[in-house]
Amino acid sequence: MQHPETHLALHHARAAELHAQADAYRLAAAAGPPRHLRIRLGWTLVEVGLRLATPRSPALAR
């Protein structure tokens, strides 16, 4: 059987680990490329992929 103090100490240690992980995630996200550039790049890749996947009609190939 665990003592309440042991349980509380484990809880505090795990909470500190989770806070450190959250801080690291926030820092990594802030250091990444701006969101609008990622969105623009993503839609450009979708457009290129659709153009590559669509077969050309013989009238447009001239």
All heavy atoms as TSV, in Angstrom:
chain	resi	resn	atom	element	x	y	z
A	1	MET	N	N	0.837	-1.183	0.000
A	1	MET	CA	C	0.000	0.000	0.000
A	1	MET	C	C	0.884	1.250	0.000
A	1	MET	O	O	1.840	1.339	0.748
A	1	MET	CB	C	-0.903	-0.026	1.232
A	1	MET	CG	C	-1.842	1.126	1.320
A	1	MET	SD	S	-2.920	0.875	2.734
A	1	MET	CE	C	-3.966	2.239	2.525
A	2	GLN	N	N	0.543	2.190	-0.869
A	2	GLN	CA	C	1.343	3.410	-0.948
A	2	GLN	C	C	0.836	4.435	0.058
A	2	GLN	O	O	-0.355	4.527	0.334
A	2	GLN	CB	C	1.244	4.023	-2.340
A	2	GLN	CG	C	1.967	3.247	-3.389
A	2	GLN	CD	C	1.888	3.972	-4.726
A	2	GLN	OE1	O	1.137	4.908	-4.889
A	2	GLN	NE2	N	2.662	3.501	-5.683
A	3	HIS	N	N	1.765	5.197	0.550
A	3	HIS	CA	C	1.396	6.278	1.451
A	3	HIS	C	C	0.926	7.468	0.627
A	3	HIS	O	O	1.363	7.664	-0.515
A	3	HIS	CB	C	2.597	6.677	2.321
A	3	HIS	CG	C	2.993	5.611	3.288
A	3	HIS	ND1	N	2.254	5.321	4.402
A	3	HIS	CD2	C	4.044	4.756	3.287
A	3	HIS	CE1	C	2.836	4.337	5.065
A	3	HIS	NE2	N	3.930	3.972	4.403
A	4	PRO	N	N	0.050	8.272	1.150
A	4	PRO	CA	C	-0.435	9.439	0.399
A	4	PRO	C	C	0.686	10.373	-0.029
A	4	PRO	O	O	0.632	10.953	-1.116
A	4	PRO	CB	C	-1.382	10.130	1.373
A	4	PRO	CG	C	-1.789	9.078	2.355
A	4	PRO	CD	C	-0.640	8.120	2.431
A	5	GLU	N	N	1.725	10.497	0.800
A	5	GLU	CA	C	2.826	11.384	0.446
A	5	GLU	C	C	3.585	10.859	-0.779
A	5	GLU	O	O	4.007	11.635	-1.642
A	5	GLU	CB	C	3.809	11.549	1.621
A	5	GLU	CG	C	3.243	12.265	2.829
A	5	GLU	CD	C	2.465	11.322	3.747
A	5	GLU	OE1	O	2.630	10.095	3.621
A	5	GLU	OE2	O	1.691	11.825	4.568
A	6	THR	N	N	3.737	9.542	-0.880
A	6	THR	CA	C	4.420	8.941	-2.020
A	6	THR	C	C	3.611	9.178	-3.290
A	6	THR	O	O	4.158	9.552	-4.330
A	6	THR	CB	C	4.609	7.428	-1.797
A	6	THR	OG1	O	5.282	7.228	-0.569
A	6	THR	CG2	C	5.383	6.805	-2.937
A	7	HIS	N	N	2.314	8.952	-3.197
A	7	HIS	CA	C	1.432	9.170	-4.348
A	7	HIS	C	C	1.482	10.631	-4.789
A	7	HIS	O	O	1.556	10.925	-5.989
A	7	HIS	CB	C	0.001	8.769	-3.989
A	7	HIS	CG	C	-0.963	8.980	-5.100
A	7	HIS	ND1	N	-0.994	8.177	-6.223
A	7	HIS	CD2	C	-1.922	9.917	-5.279
A	7	HIS	CE1	C	-1.943	8.611	-7.040
A	7	HIS	NE2	N	-2.516	9.665	-6.488
A	8	LEU	N	N	1.449	11.534	-3.853
A	8	LEU	CA	C	1.489	12.967	-4.168
A	8	LEU	C	C	2.827	13.348	-4.805
A	8	LEU	O	O	2.863	14.111	-5.773
A	8	LEU	CB	C	1.244	13.794	-2.903
A	8	LEU	CG	C	1.140	15.299	-3.091
A	8	LEU	CD1	C	-0.014	15.640	-4.029
A	8	LEU	CD2	C	0.963	15.987	-1.746
A	9	ALA	N	N	3.924	12.783	-4.312
A	9	ALA	CA	C	5.238	13.078	-4.880
A	9	ALA	C	C	5.323	12.569	-6.319
A	9	ALA	O	O	5.850	13.262	-7.205
A	9	ALA	CB	C	6.330	12.455	-4.015
A	10	LEU	N	N	4.799	11.372	-6.586
A	10	LEU	CA	C	4.787	10.840	-7.947
A	10	LEU	C	C	3.921	11.698	-8.862
A	10	LEU	O	O	4.262	11.945	-10.028
A	10	LEU	CB	C	4.284	9.393	-7.946
A	10	LEU	CG	C	5.214	8.360	-7.320
A	10	LEU	CD1	C	4.521	7.002	-7.223
A	10	LEU	CD2	C	6.496	8.248	-8.122
A	11	HIS	N	N	2.807	12.154	-8.347
A	11	HIS	CA	C	1.920	13.025	-9.132
A	11	HIS	C	C	2.626	14.329	-9.503
A	11	HIS	O	O	2.558	14.770	-10.653
A	11	HIS	CB	C	0.644	13.324	-8.333
A	11	HIS	CG	C	-0.214	14.360	-8.961
A	11	HIS	ND1	N	-0.974	14.115	-10.078
A	11	HIS	CD2	C	-0.418	15.651	-8.643
A	11	HIS	CE1	C	-1.616	15.220	-10.416
A	11	HIS	NE2	N	-1.297	16.164	-9.553
A	12	HIS	N	N	3.321	14.921	-8.556
A	12	HIS	CA	C	4.044	16.169	-8.818
A	12	HIS	C	C	5.173	15.958	-9.832
A	12	HIS	O	O	5.385	16.806	-10.715
A	12	HIS	CB	C	4.597	16.768	-7.524
A	12	HIS	CG	C	3.563	17.437	-6.684
A	12	HIS	ND1	N	2.846	18.531	-7.107
A	12	HIS	CD2	C	3.111	17.164	-5.436
A	12	HIS	CE1	C	1.999	18.900	-6.169
A	12	HIS	NE2	N	2.136	18.080	-5.134
A	13	ALA	N	N	5.856	14.842	-9.738
A	13	ALA	CA	C	6.940	14.553	-10.683
A	13	ALA	C	C	6.370	14.376	-12.094
A	13	ALA	O	O	6.924	14.912	-13.066
A	13	ALA	CB	C	7.695	13.304	-10.244
A	14	ARG	N	N	5.276	13.636	-12.228
A	14	ARG	CA	C	4.670	13.425	-13.553
A	14	ARG	C	C	4.121	14.738	-14.101
A	14	ARG	O	O	4.250	15.017	-15.303
A	14	ARG	CB	C	3.554	12.378	-13.448
A	14	ARG	CG	C	2.875	12.095	-14.747
A	14	ARG	CD	C	3.825	11.451	-15.747
A	14	ARG	NE	N	3.113	11.195	-16.982
A	14	ARG	CZ	C	3.612	11.333	-18.191
A	14	ARG	NH1	N	4.874	11.678	-18.335
A	14	ARG	NH2	N	2.903	11.103	-19.253
A	15	ALA	N	N	3.531	15.562	-13.265
A	15	ALA	CA	C	3.015	16.854	-13.716
A	15	ALA	C	C	4.152	17.740	-14.223
A	15	ALA	O	O	4.013	18.419	-15.243
A	15	ALA	CB	C	2.257	17.546	-12.582
A	16	ALA	N	N	5.289	17.711	-13.539
A	16	ALA	CA	C	6.445	18.500	-13.975
A	16	ALA	C	C	6.953	17.994	-15.328
A	16	ALA	O	O	7.309	18.795	-16.199
A	16	ALA	CB	C	7.554	18.423	-12.927
A	17	GLU	N	N	6.964	16.668	-15.539
A	17	GLU	CA	C	7.377	16.111	-16.832
A	17	GLU	C	C	6.432	16.564	-17.949
A	17	GLU	O	O	6.880	16.924	-19.038
A	17	GLU	CB	C	7.383	14.582	-16.780
A	17	GLU	CG	C	8.493	13.980	-15.950
A	17	GLU	CD	C	8.356	12.462	-15.855
A	17	GLU	OE1	O	7.477	11.878	-16.520
A	17	GLU	OE2	O	9.134	11.870	-15.095
A	18	LEU	N	N	5.150	16.520	-17.685
A	18	LEU	CA	C	4.172	16.929	-18.697
A	18	LEU	C	C	4.291	18.413	-19.028
A	18	LEU	O	O	4.181	18.804	-20.195
A	18	LEU	CB	C	2.753	16.589	-18.236
A	18	LEU	CG	C	2.422	15.102	-18.180
A	18	LEU	CD1	C	1.042	14.884	-17.555
A	18	LEU	CD2	C	2.475	14.488	-19.562
A	19	HIS	N	N	4.529	19.230	-18.028
A	19	HIS	CA	C	4.723	20.664	-18.264
A	19	HIS	C	C	5.975	20.908	-19.108
A	19	HIS	O	O	5.964	21.747	-20.019
A	19	HIS	CB	C	4.818	21.432	-16.945
A	19	HIS	CG	C	3.498	21.670	-16.299
A	19	HIS	ND1	N	2.575	22.586	-16.764
A	19	HIS	CD2	C	2.931	21.104	-15.209
A	19	HIS	CE1	C	1.512	22.572	-15.999
A	19	HIS	NE2	N	1.700	21.676	-15.038
A	20	ALA	N	N	7.045	20.173	-18.830
A	20	ALA	CA	C	8.278	20.323	-19.607
A	20	ALA	C	C	8.061	19.897	-21.054
A	20	ALA	O	O	8.539	20.561	-21.988
A	20	ALA	CB	C	9.397	19.507	-18.975
A	21	GLN	N	N	7.319	18.814	-21.274
A	21	GLN	CA	C	7.024	18.362	-22.634
A	21	GLN	C	C	6.175	19.395	-23.376
A	21	GLN	O	O	6.397	19.653	-24.562
A	21	GLN	CB	C	6.309	17.020	-22.619
A	21	GLN	CG	C	7.191	15.865	-22.226
A	21	GLN	CD	C	6.418	14.556	-22.155
A	21	GLN	OE1	O	5.223	14.498	-22.417
A	21	GLN	NE2	N	7.115	13.489	-21.783
A	22	ALA	N	N	5.194	19.974	-22.693
A	22	ALA	CA	C	4.349	20.987	-23.320
A	22	ALA	C	C	5.159	22.225	-23.689
A	22	ALA	O	O	4.982	22.795	-24.771
A	22	ALA	CB	C	3.194	21.354	-22.392
A	23	ASP	N	N	6.058	22.638	-22.809
A	23	ASP	CA	C	6.914	23.791	-23.111
A	23	ASP	C	C	7.815	23.509	-24.305
A	23	ASP	O	O	7.993	24.361	-25.182
A	23	ASP	CB	C	7.765	24.157	-21.890
A	23	ASP	CG	C	6.935	24.755	-20.760
A	23	ASP	OD1	O	5.802	25.230	-21.032
A	23	ASP	OD2	O	7.407	24.721	-19.609
A	24	ALA	N	N	8.375	22.298	-24.365
A	24	ALA	CA	C	9.245	21.937	-25.488
A	24	ALA	C	C	8.449	21.930	-26.790
A	24	ALA	O	O	8.936	22.389	-27.828
A	24	ALA	CB	C	9.875	20.569	-25.242
A	25	TYR	N	N	7.228	21.437	-26.749
A	25	TYR	CA	C	6.387	21.420	-27.952
A	25	TYR	C	C	6.076	22.843	-28.410
A	25	TYR	O	O	6.154	23.151	-29.593
A	25	TYR	CB	C	5.085	20.662	-27.675
A	25	TYR	CG	C	4.147	20.702	-28.843
A	25	TYR	CD1	C	4.332	19.861	-29.928
A	25	TYR	CD2	C	3.089	21.600	-28.881
A	25	TYR	CE1	C	3.475	19.901	-31.022
A	25	TYR	CE2	C	2.229	21.656	-29.968
A	25	TYR	CZ	C	2.430	20.794	-31.033
A	25	TYR	OH	O	1.588	20.863	-32.107
A	26	ARG	N	N	5.757	23.711	-27.473
A	26	ARG	CA	C	5.452	25.115	-27.830
A	26	ARG	C	C	6.665	25.797	-28.461
A	26	ARG	O	O	6.526	26.531	-29.437
A	26	ARG	CB	C	4.997	25.890	-26.599
A	26	ARG	CG	C	3.577	25.610	-26.211
A	26	ARG	CD	C	3.101	26.580	-25.125
A	26	ARG	NE	N	2.127	25.910	-24.300
A	26	ARG	CZ	C	2.370	25.371	-23.111
A	26	ARG	NH1	N	3.564	25.455	-22.578
A	26	ARG	NH2	N	1.412	24.762	-22.445
A	27	LEU	N	N	7.835	25.551	-27.918
A	27	LEU	CA	C	9.054	26.143	-28.478
A	27	LEU	C	C	9.334	25.603	-29.878
A	27	LEU	O	O	9.715	26.349	-30.775
A	27	LEU	CB	C	10.245	25.873	-27.559
A	27	LEU	CG	C	10.272	26.670	-26.254
A	27	LEU	CD1	C	11.418	26.178	-25.370
A	27	LEU	CD2	C	10.411	28.150	-26.526
A	28	ALA	N	N	9.154	24.299	-30.065
A	28	ALA	CA	C	9.398	23.699	-31.381
A	28	ALA	C	C	8.398	24.222	-32.407
A	28	ALA	O	O	8.756	24.494	-33.558
A	28	ALA	CB	C	9.315	22.182	-31.286
A	29	ALA	N	N	7.147	24.388	-32.004
A	29	ALA	CA	C	6.131	24.891	-32.925
A	29	ALA	C	C	6.405	26.348	-33.295
A	29	ALA	O	O	6.202	26.751	-34.444
A	29	ALA	CB	C	4.745	24.750	-32.299
A	30	ALA	N	N	6.882	27.118	-32.347
A	30	ALA	CA	C	7.172	28.529	-32.615
A	30	ALA	C	C	8.401	28.676	-33.519
A	30	ALA	O	O	8.495	29.637	-34.281
A	30	ALA	CB	C	7.400	29.273	-31.297
A	31	ALA	N	N	9.330	27.718	-33.463
A	31	ALA	CA	C	10.543	27.810	-34.266
A	31	ALA	C	C	10.324	27.337	-35.702
A	31	ALA	O	O	11.154	27.581	-36.561
A	31	ALA	CB	C	11.656	26.976	-33.624
A	32	GLY	N	N	9.212	26.660	-35.955
A	32	GLY	CA	C	8.936	26.136	-37.291
A	32	GLY	C	C	8.553	27.236	-38.266
A	32	GLY	O	O	8.482	28.411	-37.919
A	33	PRO	N	N	8.333	26.851	-39.530
A	33	PRO	CA	C	7.961	27.843	-40.540
A	33	PRO	C	C	6.587	28.441	-40.227
A	33	PRO	O	O	5.765	27.799	-39.572
A	33	PRO	CB	C	7.937	27.042	-41.843
A	33	PRO	CG	C	7.763	25.633	-41.426
A	33	PRO	CD	C	8.384	25.505	-40.068
A	34	PRO	N	N	6.347	29.662	-40.693
A	34	PRO	CA	C	5.047	30.275	-40.441
A	34	PRO	C	C	3.925	29.436	-41.037
A	34	PRO	O	O	4.081	28.795	-42.076
A	34	PRO	CB	C	5.142	31.626	-41.151
A	34	PRO	CG	C	6.599	31.882	-41.316
A	34	PRO	CD	C	7.257	30.550	-41.393
A	35	ARG	N	N	2.798	29.445	-40.387
A	35	ARG	CA	C	1.677	28.596	-40.776
A	35	ARG	C	C	1.182	28.911	-42.182
A	35	ARG	O	O	0.853	28.002	-42.939
A	35	ARG	CB	C	0.558	28.759	-39.755
A	35	ARG	CG	C	-0.626	27.886	-40.010
A	35	ARG	CD	C	-1.654	28.035	-38.899
A	35	ARG	NE	N	-2.927	27.525	-39.310
A	35	ARG	CZ	C	-3.362	26.314	-39.054
A	35	ARG	NH1	N	-2.586	25.496	-38.385
A	35	ARG	NH2	N	-4.539	25.900	-39.454
A	36	HIS	N	N	1.111	30.190	-42.547
A	36	HIS	CA	C	0.561	30.529	-43.860
A	36	HIS	C	C	1.436	29.988	-44.989
A	36	HIS	O	O	0.938	29.630	-46.051
A	36	HIS	CB	C	0.343	32.032	-44.000
A	36	HIS	CG	C	1.607	32.847	-44.039
A	36	HIS	ND1	N	2.305	33.190	-42.909
A	36	HIS	CD2	C	2.287	33.363	-45.079
A	36	HIS	CE1	C	3.370	33.880	-43.246
A	36	HIS	NE2	N	3.396	34.006	-44.557
A	37	LEU	N	N	2.747	29.892	-44.771
A	37	LEU	CA	C	3.625	29.319	-45.797
A	37	LEU	C	C	3.381	27.823	-45.959
A	37	LEU	O	O	3.387	27.302	-47.076
A	37	LEU	CB	C	5.091	29.571	-45.454
A	37	LEU	CG	C	5.573	31.010	-45.587
A	37	LEU	CD1	C	7.035	31.114	-45.179
A	37	LEU	CD2	C	5.383	31.513	-46.997
A	38	ARG	N	N	3.153	27.136	-44.844
A	38	ARG	CA	C	2.864	25.706	-44.919
A	38	ARG	C	C	1.560	25.457	-45.654
A	38	ARG	O	O	1.471	24.524	-46.456
A	38	ARG	CB	C	2.785	25.116	-43.513
A	38	ARG	CG	C	4.136	25.060	-42.807
A	38	ARG	CD	C	4.013	24.504	-41.418
A	38	ARG	NE	N	3.470	23.163	-41.479
A	38	ARG	CZ	C	2.943	22.546	-40.434
A	38	ARG	NH1	N	2.887	23.145	-39.267
A	38	ARG	NH2	N	2.469	21.325	-40.548
A	39	ILE	N	N	0.561	26.280	-45.401
A	39	ILE	CA	C	-0.731	26.113	-46.066
A	39	ILE	C	C	-0.592	26.375	-47.561
A	39	ILE	O	O	-1.095	25.612	-48.391
A	39	ILE	CB	C	-1.787	27.038	-45.430
A	39	ILE	CG1	C	-2.097	26.575	-44.005
A	39	ILE	CG2	C	-3.047	27.088	-46.271
A	39	ILE	CD1	C	-2.949	27.550	-43.215
A	40	ARG	N	N	0.112	27.439	-47.910
A	40	ARG	CA	C	0.302	27.777	-49.327
A	40	ARG	C	C	1.070	26.679	-50.054
A	40	ARG	O	O	0.711	26.284	-51.165
A	40	ARG	CB	C	1.038	29.107	-49.420
A	40	ARG	CG	C	0.868	29.790	-50.743
A	40	ARG	CD	C	0.962	31.279	-50.528
A	40	ARG	NE	N	2.006	31.814	-51.375
A	40	ARG	CZ	C	2.760	32.852	-51.075
A	40	ARG	NH1	N	2.621	33.452	-49.925
A	40	ARG	NH2	N	3.654	33.298	-51.898
A	41	LEU	N	N	2.117	26.173	-49.429
A	41	LEU	CA	C	2.890	25.091	-50.026
A	41	LEU	C	C	2.035	23.838	-50.187
A	41	LEU	O	O	2.083	23.168	-51.228
A	41	LEU	CB	C	4.125	24.777	-49.178
A	41	LEU	CG	C	4.967	23.592	-49.638
A	41	LEU	CD1	C	5.557	23.862	-51.014
A	41	LEU	CD2	C	6.057	23.312	-48.632
A	42	GLY	N	N	1.237	23.532	-49.194
A	42	GLY	CA	C	0.373	22.357	-49.267
A	42	GLY	C	C	-0.605	22.436	-50.424
A	42	GLY	O	O	-0.778	21.474	-51.182
A	43	TRP	N	N	-1.264	23.569	-50.602
A	43	TRP	CA	C	-2.222	23.707	-51.701
A	43	TRP	C	C	-1.518	23.704	-53.056
A	43	TRP	O	O	-2.050	23.196	-54.046
A	43	TRP	CB	C	-3.068	24.969	-51.541
A	43	TRP	CG	C	-4.171	24.750	-50.541
A	43	TRP	CD1	C	-4.289	25.321	-49.321
A	43	TRP	CD2	C	-5.285	23.866	-50.680
A	43	TRP	NE1	N	-5.412	24.852	-48.685
A	43	TRP	CE2	C	-6.042	23.962	-49.511
A	43	TRP	CE3	C	-5.711	22.996	-51.680
A	43	TRP	CZ2	C	-7.208	23.226	-49.309
A	43	TRP	CZ3	C	-6.874	22.260	-51.474
A	43	TRP	CH2	C	-7.609	22.384	-50.303
A	44	THR	N	N	-0.304	24.231	-53.117
A	44	THR	CA	C	0.456	24.178	-54.369
A	44	THR	C	C	0.775	22.732	-54.729
A	44	THR	O	O	0.667	22.330	-55.893
A	44	THR	CB	C	1.757	24.997	-54.238
A	44	THR	OG1	O	1.405	26.355	-53.915
A	44	THR	CG2	C	2.562	24.976	-55.518
A	45	LEU	N	N	1.162	21.934	-53.735
A	45	LEU	CA	C	1.445	20.526	-53.990
A	45	LEU	C	C	0.185	19.771	-54.421
A	45	LEU	O	O	0.243	18.896	-55.287
A	45	LEU	CB	C	2.057	19.877	-52.747
A	45	LEU	CG	C	3.468	20.329	-52.402
A	45	LEU	CD1	C	3.901	19.735	-51.067
A	45	LEU	CD2	C	4.434	19.942	-53.498
A	46	VAL	N	N	-0.956	20.112	-53.856
A	46	VAL	CA	C	-2.211	19.497	-54.273
A	46	VAL	C	C	-2.501	19.839	-55.727
A	46	VAL	O	O	-2.869	18.969	-56.529
A	46	VAL	CB	C	-3.376	19.951	-53.357
A	46	VAL	CG1	C	-4.721	19.572	-53.948
A	46	VAL	CG2	C	-3.217	19.359	-51.975
A	47	GLU	N	N	-2.328	21.096	-56.084
A	47	GLU	CA	C	-2.587	21.526	-57.458
A	47	GLU	C	C	-1.665	20.805	-58.444
A	47	GLU	O	O	-2.110	20.311	-59.488
A	47	GLU	CB	C	-2.406	23.034	-57.588
A	47	GLU	CG	C	-2.703	23.559	-58.969
A	47	GLU	CD	C	-2.500	25.063	-59.078
A	47	GLU	OE1	O	-2.228	25.713	-58.046
A	47	GLU	OE2	O	-2.596	25.575	-60.194
A	48	VAL	N	N	-0.391	20.714	-58.115
A	48	VAL	CA	C	0.565	20.023	-58.993
A	48	VAL	C	C	0.190	18.542	-59.111
A	48	VAL	O	O	0.209	17.970	-60.202
A	48	VAL	CB	C	2.007	20.191	-58.469
A	48	VAL	CG1	C	2.975	19.267	-59.190
A	48	VAL	CG2	C	2.444	21.640	-58.613
A	49	GLY	N	N	-0.172	17.935	-58.011
A	49	GLY	CA	C	-0.566	16.534	-58.039
A	49	GLY	C	C	-1.792	16.306	-58.902
A	49	GLY	O	O	-1.861	15.316	-59.652
A	50	LEU	N	N	-2.763	17.205	-58.816
A	50	LEU	CA	C	-3.957	17.062	-59.648
A	50	LEU	C	C	-3.629	17.237	-61.124
A	50	LEU	O	O	-4.177	16.535	-61.978
A	50	LEU	CB	C	-5.023	18.075	-59.219
A	50	LEU	CG	C	-5.687	17.783	-57.876
A	50	LEU	CD1	C	-6.609	18.934	-57.487
A	50	LEU	CD2	C	-6.447	16.473	-57.924
A	51	ARG	N	N	-2.742	18.139	-61.427
A	51	ARG	CA	C	-2.343	18.325	-62.831
A	51	ARG	C	C	-1.622	17.097	-63.360
A	51	ARG	O	O	-1.795	16.704	-64.510
A	51	ARG	CB	C	-1.454	19.555	-62.984
A	51	ARG	CG	C	-2.229	20.839	-62.848
A	51	ARG	CD	C	-1.341	22.019	-63.100
A	51	ARG	NE	N	-2.084	23.255	-62.844
A	51	ARG	CZ	C	-1.690	24.433	-63.237
A	51	ARG	NH1	N	-0.545	24.576	-63.875
A	51	ARG	NH2	N	-2.407	25.498	-62.973
A	52	LEU	N	N	-0.784	16.487	-62.535
A	52	LEU	CA	C	-0.060	15.291	-62.967
A	52	LEU	C	C	-0.999	14.084	-63.096
A	52	LEU	O	O	-0.783	13.219	-63.936
A	52	LEU	CB	C	1.059	14.965	-61.983
A	52	LEU	CG	C	2.229	15.937	-61.957
A	52	LEU	CD1	C	3.182	15.579	-60.816
A	52	LEU	CD2	C	2.964	15.932	-63.284
A	53	ALA	N	N	-2.033	14.036	-62.278
A	53	ALA	CA	C	-2.934	12.884	-62.283
A	53	ALA	C	C	-4.005	12.985	-63.363
A	53	ALA	O	O	-4.598	11.979	-63.733
A	53	ALA	CB	C	-3.605	12.753	-60.922
A	54	THR	N	N	-4.259	14.165	-63.889
A	54	THR	CA	C	-5.288	14.350	-64.900
A	54	THR	C	C	-4.701	14.079	-66.279
A	54	THR	O	O	-3.712	14.699	-66.660
A	54	THR	CB	C	-5.832	15.802	-64.854
A	54	THR	OG1	O	-6.252	16.083	-63.523
A	54	THR	CG2	C	-6.982	15.981	-65.813
A	55	PRO	N	N	-5.313	13.154	-67.017
A	55	PRO	CA	C	-4.782	12.879	-68.362
A	55	PRO	C	C	-5.053	14.049	-69.312
A	55	PRO	O	O	-6.078	14.726	-69.208
A	55	PRO	CB	C	-5.541	11.627	-68.806
A	55	PRO	CG	C	-6.762	11.578	-67.970
A	55	PRO	CD	C	-6.451	12.309	-66.695
A	56	ARG	N	N	-4.109	14.274	-70.209
A	56	ARG	CA	C	-4.269	15.347	-71.183
A	56	ARG	C	C	-5.217	14.893	-72.286
A	56	ARG	O	O	-5.142	13.753	-72.733
A	56	ARG	CB	C	-2.937	15.716	-71.803
A	56	ARG	CG	C	-2.005	16.404	-70.873
A	56	ARG	CD	C	-0.804	16.846	-71.641
A	56	ARG	NE	N	0.145	17.511	-70.745
A	56	ARG	CZ	C	1.245	18.069	-71.174
A	56	ARG	NH1	N	1.571	18.034	-72.444
A	56	ARG	NH2	N	2.053	18.667	-70.327
A	57	SER	N	N	-6.047	15.804	-72.730
A	57	SER	CA	C	-6.901	15.488	-73.869
A	57	SER	C	C	-6.109	15.769	-75.148
A	57	SER	O	O	-5.238	16.629	-75.168
A	57	SER	CB	C	-8.183	16.313	-73.826
A	57	SER	OG	O	-7.876	17.681	-73.989
A	58	PRO	N	N	-6.384	15.063	-76.256
A	58	PRO	CA	C	-5.626	15.260	-77.486
A	58	PRO	C	C	-5.744	16.688	-78.033
A	58	PRO	O	O	-4.813	17.201	-78.634
A	58	PRO	CB	C	-6.243	14.271	-78.468
A	58	PRO	CG	C	-6.972	13.293	-77.638
A	58	PRO	CD	C	-7.333	13.975	-76.363
A	59	ALA	N	N	-6.852	17.372	-77.789
A	59	ALA	CA	C	-7.027	18.735	-78.293
A	59	ALA	C	C	-6.091	19.710	-77.590
A	59	ALA	O	O	-5.624	20.679	-78.175
A	59	ALA	CB	C	-8.474	19.172	-78.131
A	60	LEU	N	N	-5.786	19.453	-76.319
A	60	LEU	CA	C	-4.914	20.359	-75.547
A	60	LEU	C	C	-3.432	20.061	-75.792
A	60	LEU	O	O	-2.585	20.881	-75.489
A	60	LEU	CB	C	-5.222	20.253	-74.061
A	60	LEU	CG	C	-6.594	20.738	-73.609
A	60	LEU	CD1	C	-6.754	20.489	-72.115
A	60	LEU	CD2	C	-6.777	22.222	-73.900
A	61	ALA	N	N	-3.118	18.898	-76.328
A	61	ALA	CA	C	-1.727	18.509	-76.492
A	61	ALA	C	C	-1.069	19.196	-77.676
A	61	ALA	O	O	0.140	19.164	-77.831
A	61	ALA	CB	C	-1.631	16.996	-76.676
A	62	ARG	N	N	-1.834	19.823	-78.569
A	62	ARG	CA	C	-1.279	20.483	-79.750
A	62	ARG	C	C	-0.440	21.649	-79.428
A	62	ARG	O	O	-0.243	22.422	-78.794
A	62	ARG	CB	C	-2.386	20.957	-80.680
A	62	ARG	CG	C	-3.139	19.806	-81.280
A	62	ARG	CD	C	-4.149	20.356	-82.205
A	62	ARG	NE	N	-5.018	19.254	-82.610
A	62	ARG	CZ	C	-6.088	19.403	-83.342
A	62	ARG	NH1	N	-6.422	20.576	-83.776
A	62	ARG	NH2	N	-6.809	18.395	-83.672
